[in-house]
Amino acid sequence: MRVVIVEDAALLRAGVQRLLADEGMETVAAVDNPDDFLRAVEEHRPDMAIVDVRLPPTFTDEGLRAAVAAREIVKDLPVLVLSQYVEETYAAELLAGGTTGIGYLLKERVADVAEFLDSVRRVAAGGTAIDPEVISQLIARRKVDPLAALTHRETEVLGLMAQGLSNRAIERDLHVSSGAVEKHIGNIFAKLGLDVTPDEHRRVRAVLTYLGHA
C-alpha cells in the first residue's frame, strides 16, 4: 500500500512513517504543508492519505480542506485524519462529505500502535474509523436528537457501527449473537426511516445520522 502523509510535526511525521514501514506500507511522500500534500497526491496517486487537521499557514482547517481536495484529485481516496483535539465542525464536514474510506482519530491514538494500524487498514479498505471521543462530542452538540427513539442497546450498536466495526466485531464487543445484531440494525434502520434504495447505503446513512449529518 502506498501512502502520503501530511503532518507539520516532524517527530510525529517520522514516527507514523516508521510504523507504516514496519508493516510493509510504503510512504511515497511525507510533507508538512497542504500545497505539497496536494502536489504529492497528484503525482503519486496514493492508495491512502494520512492528514493532520491543523496545518500552516493558519493552523485552522487547512488539513480538512486539503483532505477534501485530495478526494477530488483521486476519487474517494481513503483519508485518515489526525487531530490533537476534537474539531467538531471540521470532523462533521469531512464525515458529511464522504461515505467510504474516512477516519478521524485523536493523535493520542497513535500511541496505541495496534489500534492505529488497525484503523489505517480499515480506512484503506474503504471502511470508517471514528474515534469514540469524536462521536461523543458530535452527539453532545446536537440540539435535536434524532436518535431518541432508539433503545440503549440499539444506540450502542449504532455507535460501534460509527467506529467502523463489522457485524461480527459488534457481536464480539457486545457478546451477543449474530441474529441479535442483525435485529438491532434492522430496528435502527426502521426507526431512522432508512428505506432500501438503489442509490444509498443504509449503514452509511445511519452512521451519518448518528454523527448529526444525515
PyMOL CGO cylinders between C-alpha atoms (Angstrom):
from pymol import cmd
from pymol.cgo import CYLINDER

trace = [
    CYLINDER, 0.00, 0.00, 0.00, 1.30, 3.47, -0.95, 0.3, 1, 1, 1, 1, 1, 1,
    CYLINDER, 1.30, 3.47, -0.95, 0.64, 6.33, 1.48, 0.3, 1, 1, 1, 1, 1, 1,
    CYLINDER, 0.64, 6.33, 1.48, 1.06, 10.11, 1.50, 0.3, 1, 1, 1, 1, 1, 1,
    CYLINDER, 1.06, 10.11, 1.50, 1.43, 11.79, 4.91, 0.3, 1, 1, 1, 1, 1, 1,
    CYLINDER, 1.43, 11.79, 4.91, 0.95, 15.46, 5.67, 0.3, 1, 1, 1, 1, 1, 1,
    CYLINDER, 0.95, 15.46, 5.67, 1.87, 16.44, 9.25, 0.3, 1, 1, 1, 1, 1, 1,
    CYLINDER, 1.87, 16.44, 9.25, 3.68, 19.58, 10.34, 0.3, 1, 1, 1, 1, 1, 1,
    CYLINDER, 3.68, 19.58, 10.34, 5.22, 17.99, 13.46, 0.3, 1, 1, 1, 1, 1, 1,
    CYLINDER, 5.22, 17.99, 13.46, 8.44, 16.39, 12.24, 0.3, 1, 1, 1, 1, 1, 1,
    CYLINDER, 8.44, 16.39, 12.24, 8.70, 13.78, 15.01, 0.3, 1, 1, 1, 1, 1, 1,
    CYLINDER, 8.70, 13.78, 15.01, 5.13, 12.57, 14.57, 0.3, 1, 1, 1, 1, 1, 1,
    CYLINDER, 5.13, 12.57, 14.57, 5.50, 12.55, 10.80, 0.3, 1, 1, 1, 1, 1, 1,
    CYLINDER, 5.50, 12.55, 10.80, 8.64, 10.41, 11.06, 0.3, 1, 1, 1, 1, 1, 1,
    CYLINDER, 8.64, 10.41, 11.06, 7.04, 8.17, 13.68, 0.3, 1, 1, 1, 1, 1, 1,
    CYLINDER, 7.04, 8.17, 13.68, 3.99, 7.42, 11.57, 0.3, 1, 1, 1, 1, 1, 1,
    CYLINDER, 3.99, 7.42, 11.57, 6.20, 6.77, 8.55, 0.3, 1, 1, 1, 1, 1, 1,
    CYLINDER, 6.20, 6.77, 8.55, 8.25, 4.28, 10.58, 0.3, 1, 1, 1, 1, 1, 1,
    CYLINDER, 8.25, 4.28, 10.58, 5.16, 2.47, 11.85, 0.3, 1, 1, 1, 1, 1, 1,
    CYLINDER, 5.16, 2.47, 11.85, 3.87, 2.09, 8.32, 0.3, 1, 1, 1, 1, 1, 1,
    CYLINDER, 3.87, 2.09, 8.32, 7.23, 0.87, 7.04, 0.3, 1, 1, 1, 1, 1, 1,
    CYLINDER, 7.23, 0.87, 7.04, 7.35, -1.79, 9.75, 0.3, 1, 1, 1, 1, 1, 1,
    CYLINDER, 7.35, -1.79, 9.75, 4.03, -3.09, 8.39, 0.3, 1, 1, 1, 1, 1, 1,
    CYLINDER, 4.03, -3.09, 8.39, 5.24, -3.14, 4.80, 0.3, 1, 1, 1, 1, 1, 1,
    CYLINDER, 5.24, -3.14, 4.80, 3.43, 0.05, 3.77, 0.3, 1, 1, 1, 1, 1, 1,
    CYLINDER, 3.43, 0.05, 3.77, 5.32, 2.47, 1.54, 0.3, 1, 1, 1, 1, 1, 1,
    CYLINDER, 5.32, 2.47, 1.54, 5.25, 6.20, 2.29, 0.3, 1, 1, 1, 1, 1, 1,
    CYLINDER, 5.25, 6.20, 2.29, 5.67, 7.79, -1.13, 0.3, 1, 1, 1, 1, 1, 1,
    CYLINDER, 5.67, 7.79, -1.13, 5.65, 11.32, 0.29, 0.3, 1, 1, 1, 1, 1, 1,
    CYLINDER, 5.65, 11.32, 0.29, 5.79, 12.85, 3.78, 0.3, 1, 1, 1, 1, 1, 1,
    CYLINDER, 5.79, 12.85, 3.78, 5.27, 16.61, 3.80, 0.3, 1, 1, 1, 1, 1, 1,
    CYLINDER, 5.27, 16.61, 3.80, 4.41, 19.40, 6.23, 0.3, 1, 1, 1, 1, 1, 1,
    CYLINDER, 4.41, 19.40, 6.23, 2.00, 21.65, 4.33, 0.3, 1, 1, 1, 1, 1, 1,
    CYLINDER, 2.00, 21.65, 4.33, -1.21, 21.35, 2.28, 0.3, 1, 1, 1, 1, 1, 1,
    CYLINDER, -1.21, 21.35, 2.28, 0.24, 22.57, -1.03, 0.3, 1, 1, 1, 1, 1, 1,
    CYLINDER, 0.24, 22.57, -1.03, 3.00, 19.97, -1.09, 0.3, 1, 1, 1, 1, 1, 1,
    CYLINDER, 3.00, 19.97, -1.09, 0.48, 17.37, 0.02, 0.3, 1, 1, 1, 1, 1, 1,
    CYLINDER, 0.48, 17.37, 0.02, -1.85, 18.01, -2.90, 0.3, 1, 1, 1, 1, 1, 1,
    CYLINDER, -1.85, 18.01, -2.90, 1.06, 18.00, -5.33, 0.3, 1, 1, 1, 1, 1, 1,
    CYLINDER, 1.06, 18.00, -5.33, 2.16, 14.65, -3.91, 0.3, 1, 1, 1, 1, 1, 1,
    CYLINDER, 2.16, 14.65, -3.91, -1.34, 13.23, -4.27, 0.3, 1, 1, 1, 1, 1, 1,
    CYLINDER, -1.34, 13.23, -4.27, -1.45, 14.40, -7.88, 0.3, 1, 1, 1, 1, 1, 1,
    CYLINDER, -1.45, 14.40, -7.88, 1.98, 12.95, -8.64, 0.3, 1, 1, 1, 1, 1, 1,
    CYLINDER, 1.98, 12.95, -8.64, 1.82, 9.62, -6.79, 0.3, 1, 1, 1, 1, 1, 1,
    CYLINDER, 1.82, 9.62, -6.79, -1.92, 8.78, -6.84, 0.3, 1, 1, 1, 1, 1, 1,
    CYLINDER, -1.92, 8.78, -6.84, -1.56, 7.02, -3.47, 0.3, 1, 1, 1, 1, 1, 1,
    CYLINDER, -1.56, 7.02, -3.47, -3.77, 4.31, -2.01, 0.3, 1, 1, 1, 1, 1, 1,
    CYLINDER, -3.77, 4.31, -2.01, -4.33, 6.34, 1.15, 0.3, 1, 1, 1, 1, 1, 1,
    CYLINDER, -4.33, 6.34, 1.15, -3.55, 9.67, 2.83, 0.3, 1, 1, 1, 1, 1, 1,
    CYLINDER, -3.55, 9.67, 2.83, -2.90, 10.44, 6.50, 0.3, 1, 1, 1, 1, 1, 1,
    CYLINDER, -2.90, 10.44, 6.50, -3.65, 14.09, 7.22, 0.3, 1, 1, 1, 1, 1, 1,
    CYLINDER, -3.65, 14.09, 7.22, -3.20, 16.43, 10.17, 0.3, 1, 1, 1, 1, 1, 1,
    CYLINDER, -3.20, 16.43, 10.17, -6.20, 18.75, 10.63, 0.3, 1, 1, 1, 1, 1, 1,
    CYLINDER, -6.20, 18.75, 10.63, -4.23, 21.87, 11.54, 0.3, 1, 1, 1, 1, 1, 1,
    CYLINDER, -4.23, 21.87, 11.54, -1.57, 22.82, 9.03, 0.3, 1, 1, 1, 1, 1, 1,
    CYLINDER, -1.57, 22.82, 9.03, 0.26, 26.02, 8.07, 0.3, 1, 1, 1, 1, 1, 1,
    CYLINDER, 0.26, 26.02, 8.07, -0.17, 28.82, 7.39, 0.3, 1, 1, 1, 1, 1, 1,
    CYLINDER, -0.17, 28.82, 7.39, -3.11, 29.47, 9.77, 0.3, 1, 1, 1, 1, 1, 1,
    CYLINDER, -3.11, 29.47, 9.77, -3.29, 26.12, 11.60, 0.3, 1, 1, 1, 1, 1, 1,
    CYLINDER, -3.29, 26.12, 11.60, -7.10, 26.05, 11.44, 0.3, 1, 1, 1, 1, 1, 1,
    CYLINDER, -7.10, 26.05, 11.44, -8.79, 23.96, 8.78, 0.3, 1, 1, 1, 1, 1, 1,
    CYLINDER, -8.79, 23.96, 8.78, -6.09, 23.62, 6.09, 0.3, 1, 1, 1, 1, 1, 1,
    CYLINDER, -6.09, 23.62, 6.09, -5.80, 19.89, 6.66, 0.3, 1, 1, 1, 1, 1, 1,
    CYLINDER, -5.80, 19.89, 6.66, -9.53, 19.32, 6.30, 0.3, 1, 1, 1, 1, 1, 1,
    CYLINDER, -9.53, 19.32, 6.30, -9.73, 21.36, 3.12, 0.3, 1, 1, 1, 1, 1, 1,
    CYLINDER, -9.73, 21.36, 3.12, -6.70, 19.55, 1.73, 0.3, 1, 1, 1, 1, 1, 1,
    CYLINDER, -6.70, 19.55, 1.73, -8.29, 16.18, 2.55, 0.3, 1, 1, 1, 1, 1, 1,
    CYLINDER, -8.29, 16.18, 2.55, -11.48, 17.11, 0.71, 0.3, 1, 1, 1, 1, 1, 1,
    CYLINDER, -11.48, 17.11, 0.71, -9.45, 18.38, -2.28, 0.3, 1, 1, 1, 1, 1, 1,
    CYLINDER, -9.45, 18.38, -2.28, -7.35, 15.20, -2.31, 0.3, 1, 1, 1, 1, 1, 1,
    CYLINDER, -7.35, 15.20, -2.31, -10.52, 13.11, -2.62, 0.3, 1, 1, 1, 1, 1, 1,
    CYLINDER, -10.52, 13.11, -2.62, -11.36, 15.11, -5.72, 0.3, 1, 1, 1, 1, 1, 1,
    CYLINDER, -11.36, 15.11, -5.72, -7.93, 14.50, -7.25, 0.3, 1, 1, 1, 1, 1, 1,
    CYLINDER, -7.93, 14.50, -7.25, -8.10, 10.77, -6.51, 0.3, 1, 1, 1, 1, 1, 1,
    CYLINDER, -8.10, 10.77, -6.51, -11.77, 9.87, -6.35, 0.3, 1, 1, 1, 1, 1, 1,
    CYLINDER, -11.77, 9.87, -6.35, -12.77, 8.52, -2.92, 0.3, 1, 1, 1, 1, 1, 1,
    CYLINDER, -12.77, 8.52, -2.92, -9.15, 8.46, -1.77, 0.3, 1, 1, 1, 1, 1, 1,
    CYLINDER, -9.15, 8.46, -1.77, -9.14, 6.86, 1.70, 0.3, 1, 1, 1, 1, 1, 1,
    CYLINDER, -9.14, 6.86, 1.70, -8.20, 9.56, 4.22, 0.3, 1, 1, 1, 1, 1, 1,
    CYLINDER, -8.20, 9.56, 4.22, -7.31, 9.13, 7.88, 0.3, 1, 1, 1, 1, 1, 1,
    CYLINDER, -7.31, 9.13, 7.88, -7.37, 12.47, 9.70, 0.3, 1, 1, 1, 1, 1, 1,
    CYLINDER, -7.37, 12.47, 9.70, -5.35, 13.00, 12.87, 0.3, 1, 1, 1, 1, 1, 1,
    CYLINDER, -5.35, 13.00, 12.87, -6.14, 15.82, 15.28, 0.3, 1, 1, 1, 1, 1, 1,
    CYLINDER, -6.14, 15.82, 15.28, -4.83, 16.95, 18.65, 0.3, 1, 1, 1, 1, 1, 1,
    CYLINDER, -4.83, 16.95, 18.65, -8.34, 17.85, 19.75, 0.3, 1, 1, 1, 1, 1, 1,
    CYLINDER, -8.34, 17.85, 19.75, -11.87, 17.12, 18.59, 0.3, 1, 1, 1, 1, 1, 1,
    CYLINDER, -11.87, 17.12, 18.59, -12.52, 19.74, 15.93, 0.3, 1, 1, 1, 1, 1, 1,
    CYLINDER, -12.52, 19.74, 15.93, -16.30, 19.33, 15.89, 0.3, 1, 1, 1, 1, 1, 1,
    CYLINDER, -16.30, 19.33, 15.89, -17.10, 21.45, 12.85, 0.3, 1, 1, 1, 1, 1, 1,
    CYLINDER, -17.10, 21.45, 12.85, -14.20, 20.12, 10.81, 0.3, 1, 1, 1, 1, 1, 1,
    CYLINDER, -14.20, 20.12, 10.81, -14.97, 16.50, 11.70, 0.3, 1, 1, 1, 1, 1, 1,
    CYLINDER, -14.97, 16.50, 11.70, -18.64, 16.85, 10.82, 0.3, 1, 1, 1, 1, 1, 1,
    CYLINDER, -18.64, 16.85, 10.82, -17.86, 18.49, 7.48, 0.3, 1, 1, 1, 1, 1, 1,
    CYLINDER, -17.86, 18.49, 7.48, -15.41, 15.80, 6.47, 0.3, 1, 1, 1, 1, 1, 1,
    CYLINDER, -15.41, 15.80, 6.47, -17.70, 12.96, 7.52, 0.3, 1, 1, 1, 1, 1, 1,
    CYLINDER, -17.70, 12.96, 7.52, -20.67, 14.50, 5.76, 0.3, 1, 1, 1, 1, 1, 1,
    CYLINDER, -20.67, 14.50, 5.76, -18.64, 14.88, 2.57, 0.3, 1, 1, 1, 1, 1, 1,
    CYLINDER, -18.64, 14.88, 2.57, -17.76, 11.22, 2.13, 0.3, 1, 1, 1, 1, 1, 1,
    CYLINDER, -17.76, 11.22, 2.13, -19.20, 7.81, 2.81, 0.3, 1, 1, 1, 1, 1, 1,
    CYLINDER, -19.20, 7.81, 2.81, -16.28, 5.42, 2.42, 0.3, 1, 1, 1, 1, 1, 1,
    CYLINDER, -16.28, 5.42, 2.42, -12.63, 5.36, 3.41, 0.3, 1, 1, 1, 1, 1, 1,
    CYLINDER, -12.63, 5.36, 3.41, -12.83, 8.02, 6.11, 0.3, 1, 1, 1, 1, 1, 1,
    CYLINDER, -12.83, 8.02, 6.11, -11.18, 8.06, 9.52, 0.3, 1, 1, 1, 1, 1, 1,
    CYLINDER, -11.18, 8.06, 9.52, -10.87, 10.66, 12.28, 0.3, 1, 1, 1, 1, 1, 1,
    CYLINDER, -10.87, 10.66, 12.28, -8.60, 9.85, 15.22, 0.3, 1, 1, 1, 1, 1, 1,
    CYLINDER, -8.60, 9.85, 15.22, -7.17, 11.86, 18.05, 0.3, 1, 1, 1, 1, 1, 1,
    CYLINDER, -7.17, 11.86, 18.05, -3.38, 11.89, 17.93, 0.3, 1, 1, 1, 1, 1, 1,
    CYLINDER, -3.38, 11.89, 17.93, -3.16, 10.13, 21.26, 0.3, 1, 1, 1, 1, 1, 1,
    CYLINDER, -3.16, 10.13, 21.26, -4.44, 7.02, 19.47, 0.3, 1, 1, 1, 1, 1, 1,
    CYLINDER, -4.44, 7.02, 19.47, -1.15, 6.84, 17.55, 0.3, 1, 1, 1, 1, 1, 1,
    CYLINDER, -1.15, 6.84, 17.55, 0.45, 5.82, 20.85, 0.3, 1, 1, 1, 1, 1, 1,
    CYLINDER, 0.45, 5.82, 20.85, -1.59, 2.62, 20.70, 0.3, 1, 1, 1, 1, 1, 1,
    CYLINDER, -1.59, 2.62, 20.70, 0.24, 1.13, 17.75, 0.3, 1, 1, 1, 1, 1, 1,
    CYLINDER, 0.24, 1.13, 17.75, -2.07, -1.84, 17.22, 0.3, 1, 1, 1, 1, 1, 1,
    CYLINDER, -2.07, -1.84, 17.22, -5.20, 0.34, 17.31, 0.3, 1, 1, 1, 1, 1, 1,
    CYLINDER, -5.20, 0.34, 17.31, -3.67, 2.92, 14.99, 0.3, 1, 1, 1, 1, 1, 1,
    CYLINDER, -3.67, 2.92, 14.99, -2.56, 0.33, 12.42, 0.3, 1, 1, 1, 1, 1, 1,
    CYLINDER, -2.56, 0.33, 12.42, -5.95, -1.37, 12.57, 0.3, 1, 1, 1, 1, 1, 1,
    CYLINDER, -5.95, -1.37, 12.57, -7.56, 1.99, 11.79, 0.3, 1, 1, 1, 1, 1, 1,
    CYLINDER, -7.56, 1.99, 11.79, -5.16, 2.56, 8.89, 0.3, 1, 1, 1, 1, 1, 1,
    CYLINDER, -5.16, 2.56, 8.89, -6.02, -0.81, 7.37, 0.3, 1, 1, 1, 1, 1, 1,
    CYLINDER, -6.02, -0.81, 7.37, -9.76, -0.33, 7.91, 0.3, 1, 1, 1, 1, 1, 1,
    CYLINDER, -9.76, -0.33, 7.91, -9.84, 3.09, 6.25, 0.3, 1, 1, 1, 1, 1, 1,
    CYLINDER, -9.84, 3.09, 6.25, -7.59, 1.93, 3.40, 0.3, 1, 1, 1, 1, 1, 1,
    CYLINDER, -7.59, 1.93, 3.40, -10.05, -0.89, 2.74, 0.3, 1, 1, 1, 1, 1, 1,
    CYLINDER, -10.05, -0.89, 2.74, -12.89, 1.63, 2.36, 0.3, 1, 1, 1, 1, 1, 1,
    CYLINDER, -12.89, 1.63, 2.36, -14.25, 1.44, 5.90, 0.3, 1, 1, 1, 1, 1, 1,
    CYLINDER, -14.25, 1.44, 5.90, -14.50, 4.02, 8.67, 0.3, 1, 1, 1, 1, 1, 1,
    CYLINDER, -14.50, 4.02, 8.67, -12.53, 4.57, 11.85, 0.3, 1, 1, 1, 1, 1, 1,
    CYLINDER, -12.53, 4.57, 11.85, -14.03, 7.28, 14.04, 0.3, 1, 1, 1, 1, 1, 1,
    CYLINDER, -14.03, 7.28, 14.04, -12.62, 8.00, 17.48, 0.3, 1, 1, 1, 1, 1, 1,
    CYLINDER, -12.62, 8.00, 17.48, -15.27, 7.38, 20.16, 0.3, 1, 1, 1, 1, 1, 1,
    CYLINDER, -15.27, 7.38, 20.16, -14.49, 10.79, 21.67, 0.3, 1, 1, 1, 1, 1, 1,
    CYLINDER, -14.49, 10.79, 21.67, -15.25, 12.44, 18.33, 0.3, 1, 1, 1, 1, 1, 1,
    CYLINDER, -15.25, 12.44, 18.33, -18.58, 10.65, 18.18, 0.3, 1, 1, 1, 1, 1, 1,
    CYLINDER, -18.58, 10.65, 18.18, -19.37, 11.63, 21.77, 0.3, 1, 1, 1, 1, 1, 1,
    CYLINDER, -19.37, 11.63, 21.77, -18.71, 15.32, 21.22, 0.3, 1, 1, 1, 1, 1, 1,
    CYLINDER, -18.71, 15.32, 21.22, -20.56, 15.46, 17.90, 0.3, 1, 1, 1, 1, 1, 1,
    CYLINDER, -20.56, 15.46, 17.90, -23.62, 13.97, 19.54, 0.3, 1, 1, 1, 1, 1, 1,
    CYLINDER, -23.62, 13.97, 19.54, -23.35, 16.28, 22.55, 0.3, 1, 1, 1, 1, 1, 1,
    CYLINDER, -23.35, 16.28, 22.55, -23.56, 19.41, 20.40, 0.3, 1, 1, 1, 1, 1, 1,
    CYLINDER, -23.56, 19.41, 20.40, -26.84, 18.43, 18.73, 0.3, 1, 1, 1, 1, 1, 1,
    CYLINDER, -26.84, 18.43, 18.73, -29.87, 20.47, 19.80, 0.3, 1, 1, 1, 1, 1, 1,
    CYLINDER, -29.87, 20.47, 19.80, -32.33, 17.92, 18.43, 0.3, 1, 1, 1, 1, 1, 1,
    CYLINDER, -32.33, 17.92, 18.43, -31.61, 14.24, 18.93, 0.3, 1, 1, 1, 1, 1, 1,
    CYLINDER, -31.61, 14.24, 18.93, -32.95, 12.10, 16.07, 0.3, 1, 1, 1, 1, 1, 1,
    CYLINDER, -32.95, 12.10, 16.07, -31.86, 9.00, 17.99, 0.3, 1, 1, 1, 1, 1, 1,
    CYLINDER, -31.86, 9.00, 17.99, -34.35, 9.40, 20.83, 0.3, 1, 1, 1, 1, 1, 1,
    CYLINDER, -34.35, 9.40, 20.83, -36.45, 6.51, 19.52, 0.3, 1, 1, 1, 1, 1, 1,
    CYLINDER, -36.45, 6.51, 19.52, -33.56, 4.05, 19.79, 0.3, 1, 1, 1, 1, 1, 1,
    CYLINDER, -33.56, 4.05, 19.79, -33.14, 1.78, 22.76, 0.3, 1, 1, 1, 1, 1, 1,
    CYLINDER, -33.14, 1.78, 22.76, -29.94, 1.84, 24.79, 0.3, 1, 1, 1, 1, 1, 1,
    CYLINDER, -29.94, 1.84, 24.79, -28.71, -1.33, 23.07, 0.3, 1, 1, 1, 1, 1, 1,
    CYLINDER, -28.71, -1.33, 23.07, -29.57, -0.01, 19.59, 0.3, 1, 1, 1, 1, 1, 1,
    CYLINDER, -29.57, -0.01, 19.59, -27.64, 3.17, 20.35, 0.3, 1, 1, 1, 1, 1, 1,
    CYLINDER, -27.64, 3.17, 20.35, -24.67, 1.06, 21.45, 0.3, 1, 1, 1, 1, 1, 1,
    CYLINDER, -24.67, 1.06, 21.45, -24.81, -0.92, 18.21, 0.3, 1, 1, 1, 1, 1, 1,
    CYLINDER, -24.81, -0.92, 18.21, -25.02, 2.23, 16.10, 0.3, 1, 1, 1, 1, 1, 1,
    CYLINDER, -25.02, 2.23, 16.10, -22.11, 3.75, 18.00, 0.3, 1, 1, 1, 1, 1, 1,
    CYLINDER, -22.11, 3.75, 18.00, -19.98, 0.71, 17.17, 0.3, 1, 1, 1, 1, 1, 1,
    CYLINDER, -19.98, 0.71, 17.17, -21.09, 0.91, 13.54, 0.3, 1, 1, 1, 1, 1, 1,
    CYLINDER, -21.09, 0.91, 13.54, -19.91, 4.53, 13.53, 0.3, 1, 1, 1, 1, 1, 1,
    CYLINDER, -19.91, 4.53, 13.53, -16.49, 3.37, 14.74, 0.3, 1, 1, 1, 1, 1, 1,
    CYLINDER, -16.49, 3.37, 14.74, -16.28, 1.18, 11.63, 0.3, 1, 1, 1, 1, 1, 1,
    CYLINDER, -16.28, 1.18, 11.63, -16.91, -2.18, 13.28, 0.3, 1, 1, 1, 1, 1, 1,
    CYLINDER, -16.91, -2.18, 13.28, -18.40, -5.02, 11.24, 0.3, 1, 1, 1, 1, 1, 1,
    CYLINDER, -18.40, -5.02, 11.24, -21.38, -7.04, 12.43, 0.3, 1, 1, 1, 1, 1, 1,
    CYLINDER, -21.38, -7.04, 12.43, -19.05, -9.81, 13.56, 0.3, 1, 1, 1, 1, 1, 1,
    CYLINDER, -19.05, -9.81, 13.56, -16.92, -7.35, 15.54, 0.3, 1, 1, 1, 1, 1, 1,
    CYLINDER, -16.92, -7.35, 15.54, -20.05, -5.91, 17.16, 0.3, 1, 1, 1, 1, 1, 1,
    CYLINDER, -20.05, -5.91, 17.16, -21.08, -9.42, 18.18, 0.3, 1, 1, 1, 1, 1, 1,
    CYLINDER, -21.08, -9.42, 18.18, -17.75, -9.93, 19.91, 0.3, 1, 1, 1, 1, 1, 1,
    CYLINDER, -17.75, -9.93, 19.91, -17.76, -6.50, 21.55, 0.3, 1, 1, 1, 1, 1, 1,
    CYLINDER, -17.76, -6.50, 21.55, -21.28, -6.80, 22.97, 0.3, 1, 1, 1, 1, 1, 1,
    CYLINDER, -21.28, -6.80, 22.97, -21.20, -10.58, 23.49, 0.3, 1, 1, 1, 1, 1, 1,
    CYLINDER, -21.20, -10.58, 23.49, -24.42, -11.14, 21.55, 0.3, 1, 1, 1, 1, 1, 1,
    CYLINDER, -24.42, -11.14, 21.55, -25.44, -13.41, 18.68, 0.3, 1, 1, 1, 1, 1, 1,
    CYLINDER, -25.44, -13.41, 18.68, -25.32, -12.53, 15.01, 0.3, 1, 1, 1, 1, 1, 1,
    CYLINDER, -25.32, -12.53, 15.01, -29.11, -12.66, 14.93, 0.3, 1, 1, 1, 1, 1, 1,
    CYLINDER, -29.11, -12.66, 14.93, -29.35, -10.15, 17.74, 0.3, 1, 1, 1, 1, 1, 1,
    CYLINDER, -29.35, -10.15, 17.74, -27.01, -7.73, 15.97, 0.3, 1, 1, 1, 1, 1, 1,
    CYLINDER, -27.01, -7.73, 15.97, -28.96, -8.05, 12.71, 0.3, 1, 1, 1, 1, 1, 1,
    CYLINDER, -28.96, -8.05, 12.71, -32.23, -7.44, 14.57, 0.3, 1, 1, 1, 1, 1, 1,
    CYLINDER, -32.23, -7.44, 14.57, -30.83, -4.34, 16.29, 0.3, 1, 1, 1, 1, 1, 1,
    CYLINDER, -30.83, -4.34, 16.29, -29.54, -2.96, 12.98, 0.3, 1, 1, 1, 1, 1, 1,
    CYLINDER, -29.54, -2.96, 12.98, -32.89, -3.63, 11.31, 0.3, 1, 1, 1, 1, 1, 1,
    CYLINDER, -32.89, -3.63, 11.31, -34.63, -1.74, 14.12, 0.3, 1, 1, 1, 1, 1, 1,
    CYLINDER, -34.63, -1.74, 14.12, -32.16, 1.14, 13.75, 0.3, 1, 1, 1, 1, 1, 1,
    CYLINDER, -32.16, 1.14, 13.75, -32.88, 1.42, 10.02, 0.3, 1, 1, 1, 1, 1, 1,
    CYLINDER, -32.88, 1.42, 10.02, -36.64, 1.33, 10.64, 0.3, 1, 1, 1, 1, 1, 1,
    CYLINDER, -36.64, 1.33, 10.64, -36.63, 3.89, 13.45, 0.3, 1, 1, 1, 1, 1, 1,
    CYLINDER, -36.63, 3.89, 13.45, -34.40, 6.29, 11.47, 0.3, 1, 1, 1, 1, 1, 1,
    CYLINDER, -34.40, 6.29, 11.47, -36.65, 5.94, 8.43, 0.3, 1, 1, 1, 1, 1, 1,
    CYLINDER, -36.65, 5.94, 8.43, -33.91, 4.50, 6.24, 0.3, 1, 1, 1, 1, 1, 1,
    CYLINDER, -33.91, 4.50, 6.24, -35.67, 2.57, 3.50, 0.3, 1, 1, 1, 1, 1, 1,
    CYLINDER, -35.67, 2.57, 3.50, -33.88, 0.41, 0.96, 0.3, 1, 1, 1, 1, 1, 1,
    CYLINDER, -33.88, 0.41, 0.96, -32.94, 2.39, -2.15, 0.3, 1, 1, 1, 1, 1, 1,
    CYLINDER, -32.94, 2.39, -2.15, -30.64, 1.56, -5.10, 0.3, 1, 1, 1, 1, 1, 1,
    CYLINDER, -30.64, 1.56, -5.10, -28.61, 4.73, -4.65, 0.3, 1, 1, 1, 1, 1, 1,
    CYLINDER, -28.61, 4.73, -4.65, -27.87, 4.84, -0.90, 0.3, 1, 1, 1, 1, 1, 1,
    CYLINDER, -27.87, 4.84, -0.90, -26.08, 2.60, 1.60, 0.3, 1, 1, 1, 1, 1, 1,
    CYLINDER, -26.08, 2.60, 1.60, -28.32, 2.43, 4.67, 0.3, 1, 1, 1, 1, 1, 1,
    CYLINDER, -28.32, 2.43, 4.67, -25.46, 1.59, 7.02, 0.3, 1, 1, 1, 1, 1, 1,
    CYLINDER, -25.46, 1.59, 7.02, -23.58, 4.71, 5.95, 0.3, 1, 1, 1, 1, 1, 1,
    CYLINDER, -23.58, 4.71, 5.95, -26.70, 6.85, 6.21, 0.3, 1, 1, 1, 1, 1, 1,
    CYLINDER, -26.70, 6.85, 6.21, -27.34, 5.53, 9.72, 0.3, 1, 1, 1, 1, 1, 1,
    CYLINDER, -27.34, 5.53, 9.72, -23.78, 6.41, 10.76, 0.3, 1, 1, 1, 1, 1, 1,
    CYLINDER, -23.78, 6.41, 10.76, -24.09, 9.92, 9.28, 0.3, 1, 1, 1, 1, 1, 1,
    CYLINDER, -24.09, 9.92, 9.28, -27.37, 10.37, 11.14, 0.3, 1, 1, 1, 1, 1, 1,
    CYLINDER, -27.37, 10.37, 11.14, -25.63, 9.29, 14.32, 0.3, 1, 1, 1, 1, 1, 1,
    CYLINDER, -25.63, 9.29, 14.32, -22.92, 11.87, 13.71, 0.3, 1, 1, 1, 1, 1, 1,
    CYLINDER, -22.92, 11.87, 13.71, -25.54, 14.55, 13.18, 0.3, 1, 1, 1, 1, 1, 1,
    CYLINDER, -25.54, 14.55, 13.18, -25.30, 14.98, 9.40, 0.3, 1, 1, 1, 1, 1, 1,
    CYLINDER, -25.30, 14.98, 9.40, -27.99, 12.88, 7.81, 0.3, 1, 1, 1, 1, 1, 1,
]
cmd.load_cgo(trace, "trace")
